[in-house]
């Protein structure tokens, strides 16, 4: 083993000697900058390689003493990268696993870490390391992370939600106040890079994979590779492996996981729970896992009626609540605390968010439904829908989604660049359905036209639902911009903002 590799394996603490270590950081987004900033603070020599660089981050790199190599063409390793001769590469999640620079790193036998492995190694900066509760899945990650963190906070723990939710884990582990527990949202991109190197293996306190559906297959190359990445969330789990009883993939992950002795499998689902499960009995959400007599009794957490009052009764949201409750209970949060949290909790913007009701038609923004699995869950919440759908499909098949919901559709309005596949699916499975296309080229023109077309199709009792089943980057900066422009177009269509007392974030009838 090379001296450099031996040194890297031994670097498992903030308080070890990182000085002078030559590290190439690939990417300068939020994650890439957090990596560079952390390594510079440790005294490493840092070269950030990016095809494009935000001006503010580029300036800050100079301030912290890191070097920026901005090179639009990264199809071959730039001369400066070769001259730098890195001992370690830390890769941002956006870099595809077979990017030319990563293939070069592999040929050069360079060690590659992701930001999650780096954070795990450095988690003792401010004292006793926080426990990590890790959450992944195709859909529902952010809501589940927010719920879990809120429950833990209400239960008296110092907690930070972080990771793919927006706050880099490296920022959380460097916070001077310290935390008892981090609730870490992990994308499949991040999980691809974990548990590959000796000395950096994660060991979460508890972990959950919420569900699996076709997504990001363009990045991973196959569904099998995507599932394998997600399955890493359970590796070395200490207390609880929370899985979805309705998703056999998550069950197999738990069955095959190498965990710490004593870790338990905890199932969640919308049906009656068995011992060691969370589920629903006669409209009551129950815990049959964290009590002594779990074979003969259960603990009540809340009811579907109470969740409906809070706008949290859509089935996929209830599933997220059960998963979050299981994670929180694994950490000792009391049932009454969970009930109190659920009374006050509200979903984020652009998640089944009711924009307004006009002439008996509900207008709902679920722009966060960026893949077919999420759109499927959203569509199931409404009996009669004018569906605003489309964008970047990311290599997934839309056919089954259209076939599953053809009977509940009043019509469809197609946006985005991948309309051909959608049109073909509607022709096959809903040949008589009115399907209208938005051909606007400019971002600002897409939603006003989509709303106008949808308004012409909708009838009293319908829901006009923005659930795109696709990514947004073909026409919008992100799903949030897509949702904001949809809401603005709806309000403009009806002559101004909705009344202040209009209900929000709630499916009609929920």
C-alpha positions as CSV (number, residue, x, y, z in Angstrom):
1,X,0.0,0.0,0.0
2,X,1.3,3.5,-0.9
3,X,2.3,5.9,1.9
4,X,-0.4,8.3,0.7
5,X,-3.1,5.7,0.9
6,X,-2.1,4.6,4.4
7,X,-2.3,8.3,5.5
8,X,-5.8,8.6,4.0
9,X,-7.1,5.5,5.8
10,X,-5.8,6.9,9.1
11,X,-7.4,10.3,8.7
12,X,-10.6,9.6,10.7
13,X,-10.8,12.6,13.0
14,X,-10.8,16.4,12.7
15,X,-7.9,16.4,15.1
16,X,-5.6,14.3,12.9
17,X,-3.0,16.0,10.8
18,X,-4.5,17.0,7.4
19,X,-2.0,19.7,6.7
20,X,-0.4,19.7,3.3
21,X,-2.6,17.0,1.9
22,X,-3.2,17.6,-1.8
23,X,-6.9,17.4,-2.5
24,X,-8.7,17.9,-5.8
25,X,-12.3,18.9,-5.3
26,X,-14.6,18.2,-8.3
27,X,-17.4,20.7,-8.5
28,X,-18.2,24.1,-7.0
29,X,-21.8,24.0,-6.1
30,X,-23.0,24.2,-2.5
31,X,-21.5,20.9,-1.7
32,X,-18.2,21.5,-3.5
33,X,-17.7,24.8,-1.8
34,X,-18.4,23.2,1.7
35,X,-15.8,20.6,0.9
36,X,-13.2,23.1,-0.2
37,X,-13.9,25.4,2.8
38,X,-13.6,22.5,5.2
39,X,-10.3,21.2,3.8
40,X,-8.8,24.7,3.6
41,X,-9.6,25.1,7.3
42,X,-7.8,21.8,8.0
43,X,-4.7,23.1,6.2
44,X,-4.9,20.9,3.1
45,X,-3.8,22.1,-0.3
46,X,-7.0,22.4,-2.3
47,X,-7.6,22.6,-6.0
48,X,-11.2,23.0,-7.1
49,X,-11.9,21.8,-10.6
50,X,-15.2,23.0,-12.2
51,X,-16.6,23.5,-15.7
52,X,-18.2,26.7,-14.5
53,X,-17.9,28.7,-11.3
54,X,-20.3,31.0,-9.5
55,X,-18.6,34.4,-9.2
56,X,-19.2,34.7,-5.4
57,X,-17.9,31.2,-4.6
58,X,-14.9,31.8,-6.9
59,X,-14.1,34.9,-4.9
60,X,-14.5,33.2,-1.6
61,X,-12.2,30.4,-2.7
62,X,-9.4,32.9,-3.1
63,X,-10.2,34.3,0.4
64,X,-9.9,30.9,2.1
65,X,-6.7,30.0,0.2
66,X,-8.0,27.4,-2.2
67,X,-7.2,27.4,-5.9
68,X,-9.9,27.4,-8.7
69,X,-9.4,25.7,-12.0
70,X,-12.3,26.7,-14.2
71,X,-12.3,24.7,-17.4
72,X,-15.4,24.4,-19.6
73,X,-14.0,21.3,-21.3
74,X,-13.3,18.5,-18.8
75,X,-13.3,15.7,-21.2
76,X,-9.6,15.2,-20.4
77,X,-7.7,16.0,-17.2
78,X,-6.4,19.6,-17.5
79,X,-2.7,20.2,-17.3
80,X,-3.0,22.0,-14.0
81,X,-4.7,19.0,-12.4
82,X,-2.0,16.7,-13.6
83,X,0.7,19.1,-12.3
84,X,-1.1,19.4,-8.9
85,X,-0.8,15.6,-8.6
86,X,-3.6,15.1,-6.0
87,X,-3.4,12.5,-3.3
88,X,-7.2,12.5,-2.8
89,X,-10.2,13.4,-4.9
90,X,-13.4,14.6,-3.2
91,X,-16.3,14.5,-5.7
92,X,-19.5,16.5,-5.6
93,X,-22.8,14.6,-6.1
94,X,-23.4,16.2,-9.5
95,X,-20.4,14.5,-11.1
96,X,-21.6,11.4,-13.0
97,X,-19.7,8.2,-11.8
98,X,-18.3,7.7,-15.3
99,X,-17.2,11.4,-15.9
100,X,-13.9,11.5,-17.7
101,X,-12.1,13.0,-14.6
102,X,-13.4,10.2,-12.4
103,X,-12.3,7.6,-15.0
104,X,-8.9,9.2,-15.0
105,X,-8.8,9.1,-11.1
106,X,-9.7,5.4,-11.3
107,X,-6.9,4.7,-13.8
108,X,-4.5,6.7,-11.7
109,X,-5.5,4.6,-8.6
110,X,-6.4,7.8,-6.7
111,X,-8.7,7.5,-3.7
112,X,-12.1,9.1,-4.2
113,X,-14.4,10.2,-1.4
114,X,-17.8,11.9,-1.5
115,X,-18.7,14.8,0.9
116,X,-20.6,12.4,3.1
117,X,-17.5,10.2,3.8
118,X,-15.4,13.4,4.5
119,X,-18.0,14.6,7.0
120,X,-18.2,11.2,8.7
121,X,-14.4,11.2,9.2
122,X,-14.5,14.8,10.6
123,X,-17.6,14.5,12.8
124,X,-15.8,14.9,16.1
125,X,-14.7,18.6,15.5
126,X,-16.7,20.1,18.3
127,X,-16.6,17.2,20.8
128,X,-18.6,14.0,21.1
129,X,-19.8,13.2,17.6
130,X,-23.5,13.5,16.9
131,X,-25.5,10.4,16.1
132,X,-26.6,10.2,12.4
133,X,-30.1,9.2,11.4
134,X,-30.0,8.7,7.6
135,X,-32.9,8.9,5.2
136,X,-33.1,8.0,1.5
137,X,-35.7,6.9,-1.0
138,X,-37.0,8.0,-4.4
139,X,-39.7,10.3,-2.9
140,X,-40.6,11.8,0.5
141,X,-37.0,12.2,1.8
142,X,-37.2,15.9,2.6
143,X,-40.6,15.8,4.3
144,X,-39.5,12.7,6.3
145,X,-36.2,14.4,7.3
146,X,-38.1,17.6,8.4
147,X,-40.6,15.6,10.4
148,X,-38.0,13.5,12.1
149,X,-35.9,16.5,13.0
150,X,-38.9,18.4,14.3
151,X,-39.9,15.4,16.5
152,X,-36.4,15.0,17.9
153,X,-36.2,18.7,18.6
154,X,-39.5,18.7,20.4
155,X,-38.2,15.7,22.3
156,X,-35.3,17.7,23.7
157,X,-32.5,16.8,21.4
158,X,-30.1,19.3,19.8
159,X,-30.7,18.4,16.1
160,X,-29.9,19.5,12.6
161,X,-31.5,18.4,9.4
162,X,-28.8,18.4,6.7
163,X,-27.4,16.7,3.6
164,X,-29.4,16.7,0.4
165,X,-32.0,18.8,2.1
166,X,-29.9,21.9,1.4
167,X,-27.5,22.3,4.3
168,X,-24.3,20.4,3.6
169,X,-23.4,17.9,6.3
170,X,-19.9,19.4,6.5
171,X,-21.5,22.7,7.6
172,X,-23.5,20.9,10.3
173,X,-20.5,19.0,11.7
174,X,-18.6,22.3,11.9
175,X,-21.3,24.2,13.7
176,X,-19.7,25.4,17.0
177,X,-22.8,24.7,19.1
178,X,-22.6,21.0,18.3
179,X,-25.6,18.6,18.0
180,X,-26.8,15.4,19.6
181,X,-28.1,14.0,16.3
182,X,-28.0,14.9,12.6
183,X,-30.9,13.8,10.4
184,X,-29.2,13.3,7.1
185,X,-31.0,13.2,3.8
186,X,-28.9,11.2,1.3
187,X,-29.4,11.1,-2.4
188,X,-28.5,8.1,-4.5
189,X,-25.6,10.1,-5.9
190,X,-24.2,10.6,-2.4
191,X,-24.8,7.0,-1.4
192,X,-22.9,5.8,-4.5
193,X,-19.7,7.1,-3.0
194,X,-20.0,6.0,0.6
195,X,-18.5,2.9,2.3
196,X,-15.9,2.4,-0.4
197,X,-12.8,3.2,1.6
198,X,-11.3,1.7,4.8
199,X,-11.6,4.1,7.7
200,X,-14.6,6.0,6.2
201,X,-17.5,3.5,6.7
202,X,-20.7,5.1,7.9
203,X,-22.6,3.7,10.9
204,X,-25.9,5.4,11.3
205,X,-27.9,5.3,14.6
206,X,-31.0,4.5,12.5
207,X,-31.7,4.5,8.8
208,X,-34.7,4.5,6.4
209,X,-35.2,3.8,2.7
210,X,-38.8,5.1,2.1
211,X,-39.4,3.6,-1.4
212,X,-37.8,2.7,-4.7
213,X,-39.0,3.6,-8.2
214,X,-37.3,4.3,-11.5
215,X,-35.4,7.6,-11.1
216,X,-32.0,8.9,-12.0
217,X,-31.4,5.9,-14.2
218,X,-29.5,8.2,-16.6
219,X,-27.0,8.7,-13.8
220,X,-26.7,5.2,-12.4
221,X,-27.1,3.3,-15.7
222,X,-29.6,0.7,-14.4
223,X,-32.3,0.2,-11.8
224,X,-30.1,-2.4,-10.2
225,X,-27.3,0.1,-9.7
226,X,-29.7,2.6,-8.3
227,X,-31.1,0.1,-5.8
228,X,-27.6,-0.9,-4.8
229,X,-26.7,2.7,-4.1
230,X,-29.8,3.2,-2.0
231,X,-29.2,0.0,0.0
232,X,-26.0,1.4,1.4
233,X,-28.1,3.5,3.8
234,X,-28.6,0.5,6.0
235,X,-24.9,-0.5,6.2
236,X,-23.7,-0.7,9.8
237,X,-27.0,0.6,11.2
238,X,-26.9,0.5,15.0
239,X,-30.5,0.5,16.2
240,X,-33.3,0.5,13.6
241,X,-33.6,-0.2,9.8
242,X,-36.9,1.4,8.9
243,X,-38.4,0.0,5.6
244,X,-41.6,0.3,3.6
245,X,-43.8,-2.9,3.9
246,X,-45.4,-2.0,0.6
247,X,-42.1,-1.9,-1.3
248,X,-40.3,-5.3,-1.6
249,X,-37.1,-3.6,-2.6
250,X,-36.7,-1.9,0.7
251,X,-37.5,-5.2,2.5
252,X,-34.8,-7.0,0.6
253,X,-32.3,-4.2,1.3
254,X,-32.9,-4.7,5.1
255,X,-32.7,-8.5,4.8
256,X,-29.3,-8.3,3.0
257,X,-27.8,-5.4,5.0
258,X,-24.7,-5.9,7.2
259,X,-25.8,-4.2,10.4
260,X,-24.5,-3.9,14.0
261,X,-25.7,-6.8,16.1
262,X,-29.0,-5.9,17.8
263,X,-30.3,-3.5,15.1
264,X,-33.9,-4.2,14.4
265,X,-36.0,-4.1,11.2
266,X,-39.0,-1.8,11.6
267,X,-41.7,-1.8,8.9
268,X,-44.1,1.0,8.1
269,X,-47.2,1.0,6.0
270,X,-50.8,2.1,5.5
271,X,-52.2,-1.3,6.6
272,X,-52.5,-3.0,9.9
273,X,-49.0,-3.3,11.6
274,X,-47.5,-6.5,12.8
275,X,-45.3,-6.7,15.8
276,X,-42.2,-4.4,15.3
277,X,-44.2,-2.3,12.8
278,X,-45.8,1.1,12.4
279,X,-49.2,1.2,10.6
280,X,-52.9,2.1,10.8
281,X,-55.8,0.4,12.7
282,X,-59.3,1.9,12.4
283,X,-57.9,5.3,11.4
284,X,-55.4,5.4,14.2
285,X,-51.6,5.6,13.5
286,X,-50.0,3.0,15.7
287,X,-46.5,2.1,17.0
288,X,-46.2,-1.7,17.6
289,X,-42.4,-1.6,17.7
290,X,-41.2,0.4,20.7
291,X,-43.1,-1.0,23.6
292,X,-42.7,-4.0,25.8
293,X,-45.8,-6.0,24.8
294,X,-45.7,-5.4,21.1
295,X,-47.3,-8.7,20.3
296,X,-50.6,-7.8,22.0
297,X,-50.8,-4.0,22.2
298,X,-49.9,-0.8,20.4
299,X,-49.3,2.9,21.1
300,X,-51.5,5.5,19.5
301,X,-49.6,8.3,17.8
302,X,-52.4,10.3,16.1
303,X,-55.4,9.7,13.9
304,X,-56.2,10.3,10.2
305,X,-58.8,12.8,11.2
306,X,-56.3,14.9,13.1
307,X,-53.9,14.7,10.1
308,X,-56.6,15.8,7.8
309,X,-57.1,18.9,9.9
310,X,-53.4,19.7,9.5
311,X,-53.5,19.1,5.7
312,X,-51.4,15.9,6.1
313,X,-53.8,13.2,5.1
314,X,-52.7,12.4,1.5
315,X,-51.6,8.7,1.6
316,X,-47.9,9.3,0.6
317,X,-47.7,12.0,3.3
318,X,-49.1,9.6,5.9
319,X,-46.5,7.0,4.9
320,X,-43.8,9.6,5.5
321,X,-45.2,10.4,8.9
322,X,-45.1,6.8,9.9
323,X,-41.5,6.5,8.8
324,X,-40.5,9.6,10.6
325,X,-42.3,8.5,13.7
326,X,-40.4,5.2,13.6
327,X,-37.1,7.0,13.4
328,X,-38.0,9.4,16.2
329,X,-39.3,6.6,18.4
330,X,-36.0,4.7,17.8
331,X,-34.3,7.7,19.4
332,X,-36.6,7.7,22.4
333,X,-39.1,10.4,21.5
334,X,-42.3,10.0,23.4
335,X,-45.6,9.4,21.6
336,X,-47.3,12.5,22.9
337,X,-44.4,14.6,21.6
338,X,-45.0,13.1,18.1
339,X,-48.7,13.8,18.3
340,X,-48.1,17.5,19.3
341,X,-45.6,17.9,16.4
342,X,-48.0,16.6,13.9
343,X,-50.7,19.0,15.1
344,X,-48.5,21.9,14.1
345,X,-46.5,20.6,11.2
346,X,-47.1,21.9,7.7
347,X,-45.7,20.7,4.4
348,X,-43.1,22.8,2.4
349,X,-44.1,24.9,-0.5
350,X,-44.7,23.1,-3.8
351,X,-45.7,19.8,-2.1
352,X,-49.5,19.2,-2.8
353,X,-50.0,22.9,-2.0
354,X,-53.4,24.3,-2.6
355,X,-53.1,27.6,-4.5
356,X,-56.8,28.5,-4.6
357,X,-60.3,27.3,-5.3
358,X,-62.4,29.0,-7.9
359,X,-65.8,27.9,-9.2
360,X,-65.5,24.6,-7.5
361,X,-62.1,23.8,-9.1
362,X,-59.0,23.3,-6.9
363,X,-55.6,24.4,-8.2
364,X,-52.8,22.4,-6.6
365,X,-49.0,22.9,-6.9
366,X,-47.0,19.7,-6.5
367,X,-44.0,20.8,-8.5
368,X,-41.9,18.7,-6.2
369,X,-43.3,15.6,-7.9
370,X,-40.3,15.4,-10.2
371,X,-40.6,11.7,-11.2
372,X,-43.4,9.3,-12.0
373,X,-43.4,7.7,-8.5
374,X,-44.1,11.1,-6.8
375,X,-46.7,12.1,-9.4
376,X,-48.4,8.7,-8.9
377,X,-48.8,9.4,-5.2
378,X,-50.1,12.9,-5.9
379,X,-52.6,11.8,-8.5
380,X,-54.0,9.2,-6.1
381,X,-55.1,12.0,-3.7
382,X,-57.7,13.4,-6.1
383,X,-60.7,11.8,-7.9
384,X,-60.9,14.0,-11.0
385,X,-57.8,15.7,-12.4
386,X,-56.7,18.1,-15.1
387,X,-53.1,17.1,-15.1
388,X,-50.3,19.6,-15.9
389,X,-47.4,17.2,-16.7
390,X,-44.0,17.2,-18.4
391,X,-40.4,18.4,-18.3
392,X,-37.1,16.3,-18.4
393,X,-38.1,12.7,-17.9
394,X,-34.5,11.6,-17.0
395,X,-34.7,8.4,-18.9
396,X,-37.7,6.9,-17.1
397,X,-40.8,5.3,-18.7
398,X,-44.0,7.4,-18.3
399,X,-46.2,4.7,-19.8
400,X,-47.4,2.9,-16.7
401,X,-48.2,6.2,-14.9
402,X,-50.5,7.3,-17.7
403,X,-52.2,3.9,-17.9
404,X,-52.7,3.8,-14.1
405,X,-54.5,7.1,-13.9
406,X,-56.3,7.5,-17.3
407,X,-59.7,6.9,-15.7
408,X,-59.4,9.8,-13.2
409,X,-58.2,12.4,-15.8
410,X,-60.5,15.1,-17.2
411,X,-57.7,16.2,-19.5
412,X,-53.9,16.8,-19.6
413,X,-51.7,19.8,-20.4
414,X,-48.2,19.0,-21.5
415,X,-45.2,21.2,-20.7
416,X,-41.5,20.7,-21.2
417,X,-39.2,19.3,-23.9
418,X,-40.0,15.5,-23.6
419,X,-43.6,15.8,-24.8
420,X,-43.3,13.2,-27.5
421,X,-43.1,10.3,-25.0
422,X,-46.1,11.7,-23.1
423,X,-48.2,12.2,-26.2
424,X,-47.5,8.6,-27.2
425,X,-48.5,7.3,-23.8
426,X,-51.8,9.2,-23.8
427,X,-52.6,8.0,-27.3
428,X,-52.1,4.4,-26.2
429,X,-53.8,4.5,-22.8
430,X,-56.3,7.4,-23.0
431,X,-57.0,7.9,-26.7
432,X,-60.2,10.0,-26.2
433,X,-58.7,12.3,-23.5
434,X,-58.2,16.0,-24.4
435,X,-54.5,16.5,-24.4
436,X,-53.1,20.0,-25.0
437,X,-49.5,21.1,-25.5
438,X,-47.7,24.2,-24.3
439,X,-45.2,25.1,-27.0
440,X,-43.9,28.3,-25.3
441,X,-40.1,28.7,-25.6
442,X,-39.5,31.2,-22.9
443,X,-39.8,30.3,-19.2
444,X,-42.1,33.2,-18.5
445,X,-44.6,32.1,-21.1
446,X,-45.0,28.4,-20.1
447,X,-47.2,28.6,-17.0
448,X,-49.6,31.4,-18.2
449,X,-50.5,29.3,-21.2
450,X,-50.6,26.0,-19.2
451,X,-53.0,27.6,-16.7
452,X,-55.2,29.1,-19.4
453,X,-55.5,25.7,-21.2
454,X,-56.1,23.8,-17.9
455,X,-58.8,26.3,-17.0
456,X,-60.6,25.6,-20.2
457,X,-60.7,21.9,-19.5
458,X,-61.6,21.9,-15.8
459,X,-65.1,21.5,-14.4
460,X,-66.6,22.0,-11.0
461,X,-65.3,19.3,-8.6
462,X,-62.0,18.9,-10.6
463,X,-58.5,19.5,-9.4
464,X,-56.0,21.2,-11.7
465,X,-52.8,19.4,-10.5
466,X,-49.3,20.4,-11.4
467,X,-47.5,17.1,-10.8
468,X,-44.9,17.1,-13.6
469,X,-43.4,13.6,-13.1
470,X,-40.3,15.1,-14.6
471,X,-37.3,17.4,-13.7
472,X,-37.6,21.1,-14.3
473,X,-34.2,22.1,-15.7
474,X,-35.4,22.2,-19.4
475,X,-37.4,25.3,-18.8
476,X,-36.9,26.4,-15.2
477,X,-34.1,26.9,-12.7
478,X,-35.6,24.2,-10.4
479,X,-38.8,22.7,-9.2
480,X,-39.4,25.7,-6.9
481,X,-39.3,28.2,-9.7
482,X,-41.7,26.0,-11.7
483,X,-44.1,26.0,-8.8
484,X,-43.8,29.7,-8.1
485,X,-44.5,30.6,-11.7
486,X,-47.5,28.2,-11.7
487,X,-48.9,29.8,-8.6
488,X,-48.4,33.3,-10.0
489,X,-50.1,32.3,-13.3
490,X,-53.1,30.8,-11.4
491,X,-53.5,34.0,-9.4
492,X,-53.1,36.2,-12.4
493,X,-55.6,34.1,-14.4
494,X,-58.2,34.8,-11.7
495,X,-57.3,38.5,-11.4
496,X,-55.0,38.7,-8.5
497,X,-53.8,37.0,-5.3
498,X,-56.0,34.5,-3.5
499,X,-57.8,35.7,-0.4
500,X,-55.8,35.7,2.8
501,X,-58.1,33.2,4.4
502,X,-57.9,30.7,1.5
503,X,-56.9,27.3,2.9
504,X,-53.3,26.3,2.1
505,X,-51.2,23.2,1.8
506,X,-54.2,20.8,1.9
507,X,-55.8,18.5,-0.6
508,X,-59.6,19.2,-0.9
509,X,-61.5,16.9,1.4
510,X,-58.4,16.0,3.3
